[in-house]
Amino acid sequence: MTVVVGWTADARGHAALERGVQEARLHGEALLVVNATTGTSTVDDRFAGAADVTELRTQLAALGVEAEVRQPVVRDVTEALLAVAEEVDASVLVIGIRHRSPVGKLIMGSTAQRILLDARCPVLAVKATDGR
């Protein structure tokens, strides 16, 4: 089985990655890091640029972790993460979360909320150390 991490080049993404690495090591599973976006780094700041991906790969290598990294450009990030989790029969999908006000959730929707509700595998939602 595989641990899938929904990764972004920010504190939430790094918290999810750290926990995903722990889960993969704990269970002796493969690690798949997904940085899905609906655009490029100039349009979508969640999409990691080349330098961010290089840093990610360097960090994983320093930890002695082999991982596949995917950066699909998709119409819907939530659907893409859920599809990848199903494709690889993920044991867990690890995502970083942030605090949002009730009004913010109502107006903007929430990728994390949709993943939590729609995933067929367990989801581990991780907060960044700064709590945001």
N, C-alpha and C positions, 0 to 999 in steps of 0.2 A: 504494500500500500504506500501511499504518498501523502506527505504533509504539504498542503498548498498554502502559500502566503500571499495575500493581497498586499503588495508593497508600493509605497510612494516614497519619494526622497525627502521625507520630513520626519519629525519626531514620532508621529503615529506609525509611519511605515517602518521605522527602525525598531520601535517597540514590538511590532508584529513580527518582524524578521528575527529579532532576538529570541522571542518565544517559540517561533517556528523551528529555529535551529535546535532549541532545547527539546522540543517534541520529537523531531526527527531523530536526534541522538538517543533519547530515552527509549524510543520504540524501534530503533534500527531501521528507519524508513527513509525513502528518498525524499528530497526537498525540491519543490517546484515554486519558484518565485515569479509572480505575475504582476506586471505593471501595465494594466490595461488603461486605455484612454480613448476618448472620442476625437482627439486631435493631436497636434504636435506640441512640443514643450513651449512654443511661442503662443499657443492658444490655450492649452490646458496645463496649468502649473503642477498637476499631479503626475504628468508624464515625465519620466526621468530622461534627462539629456544624456549624451554619450559619456560625459565626465562622471555623472551620477552612477551610471551602470558600471563603468570601470571601477569606481570606488566600491560599489557593491561587490563586484567579483573579487577585488583585492581583499575586502573584509572577509568574505566567505573563505577564500584561500588561506588567509591568516588563521582562521578558526579551524582549518583542516576539513572543511565541509564541501562536498561536491553537490552542486545544485544546478538545475536547469533554470534559466532565466528567459521568460517570454515577455514580449512587449507588443501585444496585439492592439491594433487600432480598430475599434469596434463602434457600433451604434449605441450600445448600452453596456456600461461597465459592469453593472450588477449581473446581467445575463451572461456576460463573458466569464466572470469569475465562477458563477454557478456551473456553466458549461464545462469549464476546465476541471472543476472539482469532480463532476460526473465522469468526464472523459478518463481521468486517471484513477477513478474509484478512491478518492481522497479519504483518508481516515479522519482528517480534520481540516477545516479551512480557518486559517488564522488571519484576523483583520485588526487593524488599528482603529480606534474610535476616538471621537472628540466630544466634548460637552456641547450640547445644542439646546437652546431654549425651546419650550413647547411651541411657540409661534414659529420659530425657525424650522422646526420639523414639519409643521403644517404647511408652510408656504413652499419650502424647498424640497421636501421629501428627504429620504435618507437612504443612501446606498447601504449603509450598515444595517439599518432596520429591514430593508428588503432582503438582504442576505440572511439575516437571522431568521426571518419568517419563511423564506423559500428554499433554503439549502436542504438537501437530502442527507447531508453528512453533519456531524457535530461541527459547531462553529465556536471558536475561541476568540472572544472580543477582548482586546488588550488596550489599556490606556497608556499613553506616554507618561514618563516619569513626572513631567510638569503638570499632569492632570488635565491637559487640554487636548 
